[in-house]
Amino acid sequence: MPPPWPLPGRPPLGGGARGRPARLAVLLAAARCAAEDGRPLHSAVRSHRPGTLVRSEPALGPSMFQGKEASHQAAAVSVDAGGVFAWAARGATAVEAATAAGAAGAAGLPVQRAASAPAAAPVAAPAAAQLAAAGAQAPAPATGPAAAPAALPPKLHVIGLTWEGQKTVLYPYLLQSILAAHNRPGAQQIRMSVEVHNTGDPAAQEDLMSSVTQAQALSNSNASVKMAPWASKENGTWGYVALDRALESLKRDAINTADNDYLMFCDGDRVYFPEMLETALPEMRNGVDLVGLSFMCSPRHAPPSGVRYKECNFTQGTMDLGSVLFRVGAVRSSGLTFAQVPTPCADLAHGNPYKCSATDTRPWWAADWGFVSRLLIKGASKKCVGKGALMEQH
């Protein structure tokens, strides 16, 4: 028999003659039972076709749902023709939501947020669901290698730099623009974390934190924004000391930072265009090491011609540190830091190993190009995306 509770805003559970639900497979109950049995989730729950849930011994029964309606509404997986949708109601813990998503992933089926699920079930139900509703047995699947689990959506770690001079622009420029890009339907699946570092006066920490708090209200359930503890005031290093510190922390964190994750290093006065993340997403899924964006440079960085548009081509003078998404695995395996070559273009008379387009003796001024050029020397793959500017300097 189906569980006695329907999900809010969803049709009640339906079942065939054999009592198998045709639209909803309740996974949280099985996961909790797995915990009680001391077994991992993947051995407790397996969904091998839409509308069918298989659990190892003991089998799911009505007794497992009695008195647990409220807590079981926290996480479930809805089976529709469009795929499997991880759903988390208000009050669900992060563990419960992750449990539902993990169970769907173990089933080898796509996992999406409920916000992207169809408002109503498709008219044409899956063949297996139609057979189940009619009480008929679905044909056995063809034998062959097991399907690989669905890949998790990419994760993006954004390291933002700011200082007391950006108290009024941090939120409307960097934070609001990148969160607006993340709220686009084509980008919401990206798991994004933003960490802001104050490299200036510690007295500005509270004011900058108010911008972060404002941004937290704008973020969706797949994004987080936080303020890093103040560490030091930088003079003449342009935030690169903070970037190296954050970079090393991420590289060491193998549990929460995978090789297929991506990094962005952003100044607090950068503005990202709404389509930026969804434009970069295909190459993130392809595992490209360096995903480049064209951008509009600030007037002070513009050439004598006054043309501000910088078309991405991975050369010095046509890129900004905030116009590249870096694959963590490429950075982690390279062992590189910004401090290793802070002035890559200082002495072109004795060779030009970093392929600088002009001499620049200012300390740290071209450290971003030193970092990117050395990744390219080590064989990092690269790809420019988009047909126009996707970021603007200020």
Buried (B, 14 or more C-beta within 10 A) or exposed (E): EBBEBBBEEBEEBBBBEEEBBBBBBBBBBBBBBBEEEEEEBBEBBBBBBBBBBBBBEEEBEEEBBEEBEEBBBBBBBBBBBBBBBBBBBEEBEEEBBBBBBBBBBBBBBBBBBBEEBEEEBEEEBBBBBBBBBEEEEBEEEEEEEEEEBBEBBBBBBBBBBBBBEBBEBBBEBBBBBBBBBBBBEBBBBBBBBBBBBBBBBEEBBEBBBEBBEBBBEBBBEBBBBEBBEBBEEBEEBBBBBBBBBBBEEBBEEEEEBBEBBBBBBBBBBBBBBBBBBBBBBEBBEEBBBBBBBBBBBBEEEBEEEEEBEBEBEBBBBBBBBBBBBBBBBBBBBBEBBBBEBBBBBBEBEEEEEBBBEEEBEEEBBBBBBBBBBBBBEEEBBBBBBBEEBBBBBB
